[in-house]
Amino acid sequence: MRSLLRAALAFAAVAVAVAYVVYRRDIDRSFERISTGSQIVQTPCGPIEYASAGEGDPVLVVHGAGGGFDQGMDIAKGLAAGGMRVIAMSRSGYLRTPLAADASAAAQADAHACLLDALGLKRAAILGVSAGAPSSMQFALRHPERCSALVLLVPAAYVPRAGGAPSLKTPPWTEILFDTALRSDFLFWAAIRLAPRAMIGSILATPPEVVDKVDADEQARVAQVLDHILPVSPRRTGLVNDAAVVTTLPRYELERIQAPTLVISVADDRFGTFEPARYTAEHIPGARFVGYPTGGHILAGHNKEALADIAGFLKSGLPR
């Protein structure tokens, strides 16, 4: 028995040592990845981190929860390759953009305008993804002369619900993971290595069985989306702020939005963005709504189609 116990302990020690080595390799790579490709500009709204790629009409990409400039670039790099200038920023509390004293959606919208000022841009289209949608809508409302077009992708948005229930849903285990794995680089790393399907279903709000059916390239993209949330520690304050913003969303004056608008969502998005997205499109004058039946919050199987739709919309003779 003692020899078996010693062997078991030795095996466990080796396993822990190997896991630590692999973790250090992966986390060092993730910190290295976010340390290049961006810069910080000083603005009246505070320092803002951003990255830029491509040439052409500017598109400001406003990332979702767990993101940063890197997530924005991952989402919109196809637009840069297609003849647009993509500007992907890190919102308040993400990566090297510090959390502002006022990090409301309205204040973040003003920060978007500050970034455009710093870059010498009078106008830009704005692409708001998930938790980046509230500030994108506020940008269109507060700075209408600067918003050439508005695109909302699986948006965190308001929809009237009985009894004042929140507009967005929380998949099973998401709140538990938010209070555990999303507090620690190591715990998040361990979770995506040991239980990737559970993380896809909860953190990415996408049915794992949908991901099972897409091609290898799309499965690799899904894995990258999850992996690129690492490192989570420099995103934590932004995540906490986003949670406060998206769970208390008021109704915006959608009827006052003047910019041409495209809204895209997915029926099986486990965050429940489909009905809020459709409601938003119905109340913005002239807005177009595109809905997919499957794909979850990250549009598994429909990502290329959605990006092509966005690119076509932005190139369709919108007023400059």
Secondary structure in CASP SS format (residue, H / E / C, confidence):
PFRMAT SS
TARGET T0000
AUTHOR 0000-0000-0000
METHOD secondary structure of the structure
MODEL  1
M C 1.00
R H 1.00
S H 1.00
L H 1.00
L H 1.00
R H 1.00
A H 1.00
A H 1.00
L H 1.00
A H 1.00
F H 1.00
A H 1.00
A H 1.00
V H 1.00
A H 1.00
V H 1.00
A H 1.00
V H 1.00
A H 1.00
Y H 1.00
V H 1.00
V H 1.00
Y H 1.00
R H 1.00
R H 1.00
D H 1.00
I H 1.00
D H 1.00
R H 1.00
S H 1.00
F H 1.00
E H 1.00
R H 1.00
I H 1.00
S C 1.00
T C 1.00
G C 1.00
S C 1.00
Q E 1.00
I E 1.00
V E 1.00
Q E 1.00
T E 1.00
P C 1.00
C C 1.00
G E 1.00
P E 1.00
I E 1.00
E E 1.00
Y E 1.00
A E 1.00
S E 1.00
A E 1.00
G C 1.00
E C 1.00
G C 1.00
D E 1.00
P E 1.00
V E 1.00
L E 1.00
V E 1.00
V E 1.00
H C 1.00
G C 1.00
A C 1.00
G C 1.00
G C 1.00
G C 1.00
F H 1.00
D H 1.00
Q H 1.00
G H 1.00
M H 1.00
D H 1.00
I H 1.00
A H 1.00
K H 1.00
G H 1.00
L H 1.00
A H 1.00
A H 1.00
G C 1.00
G C 1.00
M E 1.00
R E 1.00
V E 1.00
I E 1.00
A E 1.00
M E 1.00
S C 1.00
R C 1.00
S C 1.00
G C 1.00
Y C 1.00
L C 1.00
R C 1.00
T C 1.00
P C 1.00
L C 1.00
A C 1.00
A C 1.00
D C 1.00
A C 1.00
S C 1.00
A H 1.00
A H 1.00
A H 1.00
Q H 1.00
A H 1.00
D H 1.00
A H 1.00
H H 1.00
A H 1.00
C H 1.00
L H 1.00
L H 1.00
D H 1.00
A H 1.00
L C 1.00
G C 1.00
L C 1.00
K C 1.00
R C 1.00
A E 1.00
A E 1.00
I E 1.00
L E 1.00
G E 1.00
V E 1.00
S H 1.00
A H 1.00
G H 1.00
A H 1.00
P H 1.00
S H 1.00
S H 1.00
M H 1.00
Q H 1.00
F H 1.00
A H 1.00
L H 1.00
R H 1.00
H C 1.00
P H 1.00
E H 1.00
R H 1.00
C E 1.00
S E 1.00
A E 1.00
L E 1.00
V E 1.00
L E 1.00
L E 1.00
V C 1.00
P C 1.00
A C 1.00
A C 1.00
Y C 1.00
V C 1.00
P C 1.00
R C 1.00
A H 1.00
G H 1.00
G H 1.00
A C 1.00
P C 1.00
S C 1.00
L C 1.00
K C 1.00
T C 1.00
P C 1.00
P C 1.00
W C 1.00
T H 1.00
E H 1.00
I H 1.00
L H 1.00
F H 1.00
D H 1.00
T C 1.00
A H 1.00
L H 1.00
R H 1.00
S C 1.00
D H 1.00
F H 1.00
L H 1.00
F H 1.00
W H 1.00
A H 1.00
A H 1.00
I H 1.00
R H 1.00
L H 1.00
A C 1.00
P H 1.00
R H 1.00
A H 1.00
M H 1.00
I H 1.00
G H 1.00
S H 1.00
I C 1.00
L C 1.00
A C 1.00
T C 1.00
P C 1.00
P H 1.00
E H 1.00
V H 1.00
V H 1.00
D H 1.00
K H 1.00
V C 1.00
D C 1.00
A H 1.00
D H 1.00
E H 1.00
Q H 1.00
A H 1.00
R H 1.00
V H 1.00
A H 1.00
Q H 1.00
V H 1.00
L H 1.00
D H 1.00
H C 1.00
I C 1.00
L C 1.00
P C 1.00
V C 1.00
S H 1.00
P H 1.00
R H 1.00
R H 1.00
T H 1.00
G H 1.00
L H 1.00
V H 1.00
N H 1.00
D H 1.00
A H 1.00
A H 1.00
V H 1.00
V H 1.00
T C 1.00
T C 1.00
L C 1.00
P C 1.00
R C 1.00
Y C 1.00
E C 1.00
L H 1.00
E H 1.00
R H 1.00
I C 1.00
Q C 1.00
A C 1.00
P C 1.00
T E 1.00
L E 1.00
V E 1.00
I E 1.00
S E 1.00
V E 1.00
A C 1.00
D C 1.00
D C 1.00
R C 1.00
F C 1.00
G C 1.00
T C 1.00
F H 1.00
E H 1.00
P H 1.00
A H 1.00
R H 1.00
Y H 1.00
T H 1.00
A H 1.00
E H 1.00
H H 1.00
I C 1.00
P C 1.00
G C 1.00
A C 1.00
R E 1.00
F E 1.00
V E 1.00
G E 1.00
Y E 1.00
P C 1.00
T C 1.00
G C 1.00
G H 1.00
H H 1.00
I H 1.00
L C 1.00
A C 1.00
G C 1.00
H C 1.00
N H 1.00
K H 1.00
E H 1.00
A H 1.00
L H 1.00
A H 1.00
D H 1.00
I H 1.00
A H 1.00
G H 1.00
F H 1.00
L H 1.00
K C 1.00
S C 1.00
G C 1.00
L C 1.00
P C 1.00
R C 1.00
END
